[in-house]
Amino acid sequence: MSGQAVETGSGTSGQTLLLVRWILIIATAYLILYRNPVRIISPIVGLFLAGYLGSNLIVAGLLRHVRSQTLNTAIAVFDAILVSAALVLTQTNPADLLVLYFVVILIATLPESLGLISAAAGLIAVGQLCLVYWTGKVGLWPFFASGAQFQIPFLFVVALFFGHLVERVRTPSAT
């Protein structure tokens, strides 16, 4: 083996959590920015996005110094609350997406593989988009102009993030 330091499983798991969390934050930001019907960003939305981006720096510091299941649970609850608030900030009717968001979180807690959880979330998102399009009596261009296409990657990333957190909590060495 070379003279390079090998990172332990907990350090690698912490880095993976941070990277998946960055993806969640970016997907949430895209959803807020592109589902806003006016496309004008209010100061509240700007402050929310800046705070949410900055929160990952705080989480990075906490993960370096604290390794506990309580921290993983706190991160999950914190992100669930922030993403729920982000869905309200989209200034559209978030009820359809909010219900699916919690369904995806529920699926992510099932004791299946992360790939199966992500595939289920993708199917739910595609099904929901088809349902909204077919029952909404909306033309194709207004449908996509409203930012509906960002729901699929958003729900996929939510499943990936919460699935990873559940896997992290279930694996004792990943704390």
HUBEL-V957905 format. One record per pair of residues at least 12 apart in sequence whose C-alpha atoms are under 8 Angstrom apart, sorted by the first residue. I is the first residue (numbers start at 1). J is the second residue. If there is no record, write none. Layout:
# HUBEL-V957905
I,J  I,J
This chain:
# HUBEL-V957905
9,173  9,174  10,173  10,174  10,175  11,64  13,168  13,174  14,63  14,64  17,161  17,164  17,165  18,56  18,59  18,60  20,157  20,160  20,161  21,56  21,161  22,53  22,56  23,157  24,154  24,157  24,158  24,161  25,52  25,53  27,150  27,153  27,154  27,157  28,83  28,86  28,154  29,49  30,150  31,87  31,90  31,147  31,150  31,151  31,154  32,86  32,87  32,89  32,90  33,90  34,146  34,147  34,150  35,90  35,91  35,92  35,146  35,147  35,148  36,90  36,91  36,92  36,146  36,147  37,91  37,92  37,146  45,89  52,82  59,75  67,175  68,175  69,169  69,175  72,165  72,168  72,169  72,175  76,162  76,165  84,98  97,151  100,124  100,125  100,155  101,155  101,158  104,121  104,155  104,158  104,159  105,158  105,159  105,162  107,120  107,121  107,159  108,159  108,160  108,162  108,163  108,166  109,162  109,163  109,166  114,160  114,163  114,164  117,159  117,160  117,163  118,156  118,159  118,160  119,156  121,155  121,156  121,159  122,152  122,153  122,155  122,156  125,151  125,152  125,155  125,156  126,152  129,148  129,149  129,151  129,152
